[in-house]
Amino acid sequence: MMRAMESPTQGGRELVANVGGAPRWEAQPWRLQLQDARAREHRVARSVLVAALLAEGFTAEAEVAGFAGALEDRASLSIGQVLRFVDGLRVRMALACTDDEVLQLAYLRRNAEELAERMIDWANAGRLPA
């Protein structure tokens, strides 16, 4: 089932696909909190981001930051890459054959969502590493 839902953006509204009743990332309340939309694709050095996450005790997020979006760019990472990674995990979860696979992917997805939230918070506060 494919529906569209409206989500506010800077300068207007955009339609966001809602596949199978699952809300899309753009429709999530925390996603709308990114104050500067350009920050979504601002790339930061992956190693610097991982070190900053580890320094603040965010071990699970640091682990995900080490490989999320690596197919796009091995040296750097952006919020957009993390969100695309999470969307890919959602597809993989739908295709998983065993409960164990689903649970592993769900755990990874949750950690990737938390990484995206942390990066958004840091971007809004001007703390996202360069």
N, C-alpha and C positions, 0 to 999 in steps of 0.2 A: 504494500500500500504506500503510495507516495502522496504526501500532503505538503503544503507550503505554509510556513508560519513567518510572521514578520518579526524582525529583530531590529532595534534601533541602532543606527550607526551615526558617525559624525556626518552631518550634512544631509541626512535623509534616512530612508528606510530601505532595507534590502530583503528580498525573499530568501528564506533558508529552507532547504528541503528537509523534510522529516520522513525518514525511511522506516517503515515498519513500526511507527509509534515511538521510536527512540529519538529523543531530541538531539539535534546536531550541535556541534561544538559552538557554533556561532550563536546559538540560542541559549547557551548556559549563562546564568547571571554573572559568574566570575569572569567569563570571556569578555563581557561587555565593559569590564572595568579597566581595560587597557586604555590609558588616557591619550596616548599618541599612537594612532593606527600604524604609523610608519615603523614603530618599534617591533611590530610583529615579525618583520623579516630582517631586522637588524641582527647581524651575526656577531657572536662573541667567540673568543678563542675557547675551544672545548676544554683544553687542559686547565685554563684559568678558571672557568666556570666550575669544573669538577673540584678544583682545589678550594674555591670559595664555599661550595656546598659542604665539603668535608670539614672545613674549618668551623662551620656553624652547626655541625652535627647532623646534617641531612644526608646520611649514608645511602639510603635507598635511592633518593633523587640523584645523588652523585653517580651511582652505579648506572642508572638509566641514562644520564647525561653522557656517559662514556660511549654509548653506542646508538642512541636514538638519532635518527636522521643521518647516520654515517654513510648511507648510500648516496645521499645528496652531496655531502661535504664532510670529509673525515676530519678536517682541522678545526671547523667552527660549527656553531649551533645557533639556531634562532628559535623563537617561540613558535613560529609557523612550522618549522621542521618537527618540533615536538608534537604539535597538534596533528600534523599529517601522520606521524608515527602512531599516535593514539587511534586515529581513524583506521589505519591499517590493522591495528590490533583488534579493533571491533570486527572487521571483516574476517580476520583469522579465527576469532572466537566463534563466529557463525559457522565456519567451515570445520571446526575442530571435531574430531571423531570420538574422543573419550572425555569423561568428566575431569580427569587429571589435566588434560590439555586445556580445557576451559578454565579450570582453576588457576593454572600457571599463567595463562594469558590475562585473566582477570586481575591477578596480583600485579603483573607487569603493567597493565593498563592503569590501574589505580596509582602506582608509583609515577608513571609518566604524566598522569593528570596533575599530581601533586607537584611535579617538576614544572609543568606549565604554569600552575598557579604561583609558585615561588618566583619564577622568572618574570611573570606579570607584576607581582608585588615589587620586585626589585627594580623593574623598568619604571614603574610609576614613582618609586622613591628616588630614582636616579642612581641606584646602586648596582645595576646590571653591569658586570665586569666588561671591560673593553676587549 
